Amino acid sequence: MDKFKLHVDGKVLRELRKDTGLTQAQFGARIGLSRETVSSIENNHPGAINSITVQTLTRWRQECENKASRDLLKRFSDHLRKVLNL
């Protein structure tokens, strides 16, 4: 089965993570990723972006839910709707 590729902008994810006040290492530990993977995603490295899963995005948002600003959470949700053509 082909993997569905999500064309997510890592900059949006970086803004959301930074708004939580967590470092890449702290954030990665909370969502099950290494600091290097978080960095690669946030810097739009093709391998990391092409392998990102809905589960990872869900964990990313859940971790930010009560820590990031409502504005950034809305921007993230709007970005996902665009990526998923919803």
BAVEX-619163 format. One record per atom (N, C-alpha, C, O): x, z, y. Coordinates in pm, whole numbers. Layout:
BEGIN
<xx: X&zz: Z&yy: Y>
...
***
This chain:
BEGIN
<xx: 84&zz: 0&yy: -117>
<xx: 0&zz: 0&yy: 0>
<xx: 89&zz: 0&yy: 124>
<xx: 185&zz: 76&yy: 131>
<xx: 57&zz: -85&yy: 223>
<xx: 133&zz: -90&yy: 346>
<xx: 104&zz: 32&yy: 432>
<xx: -8&zz: 82&yy: 437>
<xx: 208&zz: 80&yy: 498>
<xx: 194&zz: 194&yy: 585>
<xx: 143&zz: 145&yy: 721>
<xx: 193&zz: 47&yy: 776>
<xx: 44&zz: 213&yy: 773>
<xx: -11&zz: 181&yy: 904>
<xx: 87&zz: 231&yy: 1009>
<xx: 120&zz: 349&yy: 1011>
<xx: 135&zz: 142&yy: 1097>
<xx: 232&zz: 182&yy: 1198>
<xx: 161&zz: 222&yy: 1327>
<xx: 76&zz: 150&yy: 1378>
<xx: 199&zz: 337&yy: 1377>
<xx: 146&zz: 388&yy: 1502>
<xx: 250&zz: 362&yy: 1611>
<xx: 363&zz: 407&yy: 1601>
<xx: 211&zz: 290&yy: 1712>
<xx: 304&zz: 257&yy: 1820>
<xx: 288&zz: 360&yy: 1932>
<xx: 230&zz: 333&yy: 2037>
<xx: 341&zz: 478&yy: 1905>
<xx: 329&zz: 591&yy: 1995>
<xx: 446&zz: 590&yy: 2093>
<xx: 557&zz: 553&yy: 2057>
<xx: 419&zz: 631&yy: 2217>
<xx: 524&zz: 642&yy: 2317>
<xx: 583&zz: 782&yy: 2310>
<xx: 515&zz: 880&yy: 2341>
<xx: 707&zz: 792&yy: 2272>
<xx: 774&zz: 920&yy: 2258>
<xx: 782&zz: 999&yy: 2388>
<xx: 791&zz: 1121&yy: 2386>
<xx: 779&zz: 928&yy: 2501>
<xx: 785&zz: 997&yy: 2630>
<xx: 664&zz: 1087&yy: 2650>
<xx: 675&zz: 1195&yy: 2707>
<xx: 549&zz: 1042&yy: 2604>
<xx: 427&zz: 1122&yy: 2613>
<xx: 442&zz: 1247&yy: 2527>
<xx: 403&zz: 1356&yy: 2569>
<xx: 497&zz: 1231&yy: 2408>
<xx: 519&zz: 1345&yy: 2319>
<xx: 621&zz: 1442&yy: 2378>
<xx: 606&zz: 1563&yy: 2366>
<xx: 725&zz: 1388&yy: 2442>
<xx: 827&zz: 1473&yy: 2505>
<xx: 764&zz: 1558&yy: 2615>
<xx: 786&zz: 1679&yy: 2622>
<xx: 686&zz: 1494&yy: 2702>
<xx: 621&zz: 1569&yy: 2810>
<xx: 536&zz: 1682&yy: 2756>
<xx: 538&zz: 1793&yy: 2808>
<xx: 462&zz: 1653&yy: 2652>
<xx: 375&zz: 1753&yy: 2591>
<xx: 457&zz: 1868&yy: 2532>
<xx: 425&zz: 1984&yy: 2554>
<xx: 563&zz: 1835&yy: 2459>
<xx: 648&zz: 1939&yy: 2401>
<xx: 716&zz: 2023&yy: 2509>
<xx: 720&zz: 2146&yy: 2498>
<xx: 767&zz: 1959&yy: 2612>
<xx: 835&zz: 2032&yy: 2719>
<xx: 739&zz: 2126&yy: 2792>
<xx: 779&zz: 2234&yy: 2837>
<xx: 614&zz: 2085&yy: 2804>
<xx: 516&zz: 2168&yy: 2872>
<xx: 488&zz: 2298&yy: 2795>
<xx: 438&zz: 2394&yy: 2853>
<xx: 520&zz: 2300&yy: 2666>
<xx: 502&zz: 2423&yy: 2587>
<xx: 615&zz: 2522&yy: 2614>
<xx: 602&zz: 2641&yy: 2582>
<xx: 726&zz: 2474&yy: 2672>
<xx: 841&zz: 2560&yy: 2698>
<xx: 932&zz: 2576&yy: 2578>
<xx: 1026&zz: 2656&yy: 2581>
<xx: 906&zz: 2499&yy: 2472>
<xx: 988&zz: 2508&yy: 2350>
<xx: 1098&zz: 2403&yy: 2352>
<xx: 1081&zz: 2292&yy: 2403>
<xx: 1213&zz: 2440&yy: 2295>
<xx: 1320&zz: 2343&yy: 2278>
<xx: 1283&zz: 2248&yy: 2164>
<xx: 1188&zz: 2273&yy: 2089>
<xx: 1358&zz: 2141&yy: 2151>
<xx: 1333&zz: 2049&yy: 2040>
<xx: 1350&zz: 2120&yy: 1906>
<xx: 1273&zz: 2097&yy: 1813>
<xx: 1450&zz: 2206&yy: 1895>
<xx: 1474&zz: 2279&yy: 1769>
<xx: 1360&zz: 2375&yy: 1739>
<xx: 1313&zz: 2381&yy: 1625>
<xx: 1314&zz: 2450&yy: 1839>
<xx: 1203&zz: 2544&yy: 1818>
<xx: 1076&zz: 2470&yy: 1779>
<xx: 1005&zz: 2509&yy: 1687>
<xx: 1049&zz: 2362&yy: 1852>
<xx: 928&zz: 2285&yy: 1828>
<xx: 931&zz: 2222&yy: 1689>
<xx: 834&zz: 2229&yy: 1614>
<xx: 1045&zz: 2162&yy: 1656>
<xx: 1059&zz: 2099&yy: 1525>
<xx: 1038&zz: 2198&yy: 1412>
<xx: 971&zz: 2167&yy: 1313>
<xx: 1094&zz: 2318&yy: 1426>
<xx: 1078&zz: 2420&yy: 1323>
<xx: 931&zz: 2456&yy: 1305>
<xx: 887&zz: 2484&yy: 1193>
<xx: 855&zz: 2457&yy: 1411>
<xx: 714&zz: 2493&yy: 1404>
<xx: 628&zz: 2384&yy: 1339>
<xx: 524&zz: 2414&yy: 1281>
<xx: 672&zz: 2257&yy: 1350>
<xx: 590&zz: 2150&yy: 1293>
<xx: 654&zz: 2083&yy: 1172>
<xx: 604&zz: 1982&yy: 1122>
<xx: 765&zz: 2139&yy: 1127>
<xx: 827&zz: 2088&yy: 1004>
<xx: 917&zz: 1968&yy: 1021>
<xx: 932&zz: 1888&yy: 929>
<xx: 979&zz: 1954&yy: 1139>
<xx: 1073&zz: 1845&yy: 1164>
<xx: 1206&zz: 1902&yy: 1211>
<xx: 1211&zz: 2012&yy: 1267>
<xx: 1312&zz: 1828&yy: 1190>
<xx: 1442&zz: 1871&yy: 1243>
<xx: 1448&zz: 1843&yy: 1393>
<xx: 1370&zz: 1765&yy: 1446>
<xx: 1543&zz: 1909&yy: 1460>
<xx: 1563&zz: 1883&yy: 1603>
<xx: 1599&zz: 1737&yy: 1625>
<xx: 1556&zz: 1675&yy: 1722>
<xx: 1678&zz: 1683&yy: 1533>
<xx: 1720&zz: 1543&yy: 1545>
<xx: 1602&zz: 1448&yy: 1536>
<xx: 1596&zz: 1349&yy: 1609>
<xx: 1507&zz: 1477&yy: 1447>
<xx: 1389&zz: 1392&yy: 1435>
<xx: 1303&zz: 1401&yy: 1560>
<xx: 1254&zz: 1299&yy: 1609>
<xx: 1283&zz: 1522&yy: 1612>
<xx: 1206&zz: 1539&yy: 1737>
<xx: 1273&zz: 1458&yy: 1848>
<xx: 1205&zz: 1388&yy: 1924>
<xx: 1404&zz: 1468&yy: 1859>
<xx: 1478&zz: 1394&yy: 1961>
<xx: 1461&zz: 1243&yy: 1944>
<xx: 1438&zz: 1171&yy: 2041>
<xx: 1471&zz: 1197&yy: 1820>
<xx: 1456&zz: 1053&yy: 1794>
<xx: 1317&zz: 1003&yy: 1830>
<xx: 1303&zz: 894&yy: 1887>
<xx: 1216&zz: 1082&yy: 1798>
<xx: 1079&zz: 1045&yy: 1833>
<xx: 1064&zz: 1039&yy: 1985>
<xx: 1012&zz: 942&yy: 2040>
<xx: 1110&zz: 1144&yy: 2051>
<xx: 1095&zz: 1152&yy: 2197>
<xx: 1171&zz: 1043&yy: 2270>
<xx: 1135&zz: 1005&yy: 2381>
<xx: 1278&zz: 993&yy: 2207>
<xx: 1358&zz: 886&yy: 2268>
<xx: 1321&zz: 747&yy: 2218>
<xx: 1393&zz: 650&yy: 2240>
<xx: 1207&zz: 740&yy: 2149>
<xx: 1153&zz: 611&yy: 2102>
<xx: 1248&zz: 534&yy: 2012>
<xx: 1251&zz: 411&yy: 2016>
<xx: 1325&zz: 604&yy: 1929>
<xx: 1409&zz: 533&yy: 1833>
<xx: 1318&zz: 465&yy: 1731>
<xx: 1232&zz: 530&yy: 1673>
<xx: 1337&zz: 335&yy: 1710>
<xx: 1246&zz: 259&yy: 1624>
<xx: 1221&zz: 320&yy: 1487>
<xx: 1106&zz: 325&yy: 1442>
<xx: 1323&zz: 366&yy: 1419>
<xx: 1304&zz: 424&yy: 1286>
<xx: 1213&zz: 545&yy: 1289>
<xx: 1127&zz: 561&yy: 1202>
<xx: 1231&zz: 630&yy: 1388>
<xx: 1149&zz: 752&yy: 1399>
<xx: 1007&zz: 717&yy: 1440>
<xx: 911&zz: 770&yy: 1384>
<xx: 994&zz: 630&yy: 1538>
<xx: 860&zz: 592&yy: 1586>
<xx: 784&zz: 517&yy: 1477>
<xx: 665&zz: 540&yy: 1458>
<xx: 852&zz: 429&yy: 1405>
<xx: 785&zz: 351&yy: 1300>
<xx: 744&zz: 436&yy: 1180>
<xx: 656&zz: 397&yy: 1104>
<xx: 808&zz: 551&yy: 1162>
<xx: 775&zz: 634&yy: 1046>
<xx: 687&zz: 754&yy: 1081>
<xx: 655&zz: 835&yy: 994>
<xx: 647&zz: 766&yy: 1207>
<xx: 562&zz: 879&yy: 1247>
<xx: 426&zz: 866&yy: 1178>
<xx: 372&zz: 756&yy: 1165>
<xx: 372&zz: 979&yy: 1136>
<xx: 245&zz: 978&yy: 1064>
<xx: 136&zz: 1046&yy: 1146>
<xx: 163&zz: 1117&yy: 1243>
<xx: 14&zz: 1021&yy: 1106>
<xx: -100&zz: 1088&yy: 1171>
<xx: -86&zz: 1238&yy: 1153>
<xx: -119&zz: 1315&yy: 1243>
<xx: -38&zz: 1281&yy: 1037>
<xx: -18&zz: 1424&yy: 1011>
<xx: 81&zz: 1484&yy: 1112>
<xx: 58&zz: 1593&yy: 1164>
<xx: 190&zz: 1413&yy: 1139>
<xx: 288&zz: 1462&yy: 1237>
<xx: 226&zz: 1471&yy: 1376>
<xx: 245&zz: 1570&yy: 1446>
<xx: 151&zz: 1369&yy: 1414>
<xx: 85&zz: 1371&yy: 1545>
<xx: -17&zz: 1484&yy: 1554>
<xx: -32&zz: 1547&yy: 1659>
<xx: -86&zz: 1509&yy: 1446>
<xx: -184&zz: 1618&yy: 1443>
<xx: -114&zz: 1752&yy: 1459>
<xx: -159&zz: 1836&yy: 1537>
<xx: -5&zz: 1773&yy: 1387>
<xx: 70&zz: 1899&yy: 1399>
<xx: 127&zz: 1914&yy: 1540>
<xx: 129&zz: 2023&yy: 1596>
<xx: 175&zz: 1801&yy: 1596>
<xx: 232&zz: 1802&yy: 1731>
<xx: 126&zz: 1852&yy: 1830>
<xx: 153&zz: 1940&yy: 1912>
<xx: 7&zz: 1794&yy: 1822>
<xx: -99&zz: 1834&yy: 1914>
<xx: -144&zz: 1978&yy: 1888>
<xx: -165&zz: 2053&yy: 1983>
<xx: -157&zz: 2017&yy: 1765>
<xx: -200&zz: 2154&yy: 1733>
<xx: -102&zz: 2256&yy: 1788>
<xx: -143&zz: 2360&yy: 1839>
<xx: 25&zz: 2227&yy: 1778>
<xx: 127&zz: 2320&yy: 1830>
<xx: 116&zz: 2332&yy: 1982>
<xx: 147&zz: 2437&yy: 2039>
<xx: 74&zz: 2226&yy: 2048>
<xx: 65&zz: 2225&yy: 2194>
<xx: -70&zz: 2274&yy: 2246>
<xx: -85&zz: 2302&yy: 2365>
<xx: -166&zz: 2284&yy: 2158>
<xx: -305&zz: 2311&yy: 2196>
<xx: -322&zz: 2424&yy: 2297>
<xx: -392&zz: 2406&yy: 2397>
<xx: -262&zz: 2539&yy: 2274>
<xx: -283&zz: 2653&yy: 2362>
<xx: -168&zz: 2678&yy: 2458>
<xx: -167&zz: 2778&yy: 2529>
<xx: -70&zz: 2587&yy: 2459>
<xx: 47&zz: 2608&yy: 2542>
<xx: 64&zz: 2504&yy: 2652>
<xx: 115&zz: 2535&yy: 2760>
<xx: 21&zz: 2382&yy: 2626>
<xx: 39&zz: 2273&yy: 2723>
<xx: -82&zz: 2266&yy: 2816>
<xx: -190&zz: 2316&yy: 2785>
<xx: -61&zz: 2203&yy: 2929>
<xx: -169&zz: 2190&yy: 3027>
<xx: -280&zz: 2099&yy: 2973>
<xx: -255&zz: 2009&yy: 2893>
<xx: -399&zz: 2124&yy: 3017>
<xx: -516&zz: 2042&yy: 2976>
<xx: -494&zz: 1896&yy: 3015>
<xx: -533&zz: 1805&yy: 2942>
<xx: -432&zz: 1874&yy: 3130>
<xx: -407&zz: 1738&yy: 3177>
<xx: -319&zz: 1661&yy: 3079>
<xx: -348&zz: 1546&yy: 3044>
<xx: -210&zz: 1725&yy: 3035>
<xx: -122&zz: 1657&yy: 2939>
<xx: -188&zz: 1639&yy: 2803>
<xx: -167&zz: 1537&yy: 2738>
<xx: -267&zz: 1736&yy: 2761>
<xx: -338&zz: 1721&yy: 2634>
<xx: -436&zz: 1605&yy: 2641>
<xx: -452&zz: 1530&yy: 2545>
<xx: -503&zz: 1589&yy: 2756>
<xx: -595&zz: 1477&yy: 2773>
<xx: -518&zz: 1345&yy: 2772>
<xx: -561&zz: 1248&yy: 2710>
<xx: -404&zz: 1342&yy: 2841>
<xx: -322&zz: 1220&yy: 2843>
<xx: -276&zz: 1183&yy: 2702>
<xx: -276&zz: 1066&yy: 2665>
<xx: -239&zz: 1283&yy: 2624>
<xx: -197&zz: 1260&yy: 2486>
<xx: -313&zz: 1203&yy: 2404>
<xx: -296&zz: 1107&yy: 2329>
<xx: -431&zz: 1263&yy: 2420>
<xx: -549&zz: 1215&yy: 2347>
<xx: -585&zz: 1073&yy: 2389>
<xx: -617&zz: 990&yy: 2304>
<xx: -579&zz: 1044&yy: 2518>
<xx: -607&zz: 909&yy: 2567>
<xx: -506&zz: 809&yy: 2511>
<xx: -542&zz: 697&yy: 2474>
<xx: -380&zz: 850&yy: 2505>
<xx: -275&zz: 764&yy: 2450>
<xx: -303&zz: 734&yy: 2303>
<xx: -290&zz: 619&yy: 2258>
<xx: -341&zz: 836&yy: 2227>
<xx: -371&zz: 814&yy: 2085>
<xx: -491&zz: 722&yy: 2067>
<xx: -491&zz: 637&yy: 1978>
<xx: -593&zz: 738&yy: 2150>
<xx: -709&zz: 648&yy: 2140>
<xx: -666&zz: 503&yy: 2163>
<xx: -711&zz: 413&yy: 2093>
<xx: -578&zz: 483&yy: 2260>
<xx: -529&zz: 348&yy: 2288>
<xx: -448&zz: 295&yy: 2169>
<xx: -466&zz: 181&yy: 2127>
<xx: -359&zz: 379&yy: 2116>
<xx: -275&zz: 340&yy: 2002>
<xx: -361&zz: 304&yy: 1881>
<xx: -331&zz: 208&yy: 1809>
<xx: -467&zz: 381&yy: 1860>
<xx: -554&zz: 361&yy: 1744>
<xx: -670&zz: 265&yy: 1771>
<xx: -752&zz: 240&yy: 1683>
<xx: -675&zz: 210&yy: 1892>
<xx: -783&zz: 119&yy: 1933>
<xx: -921&zz: 181&yy: 1915>
<xx: -1013&zz: 118&yy: 1863>
<xx: -936&zz: 304&yy: 1959>
<xx: -1065&zz: 373&yy: 1951>
<xx: -1139&zz: 365&yy: 2082>
<xx: -1250&zz: 418&yy: 2094>
***
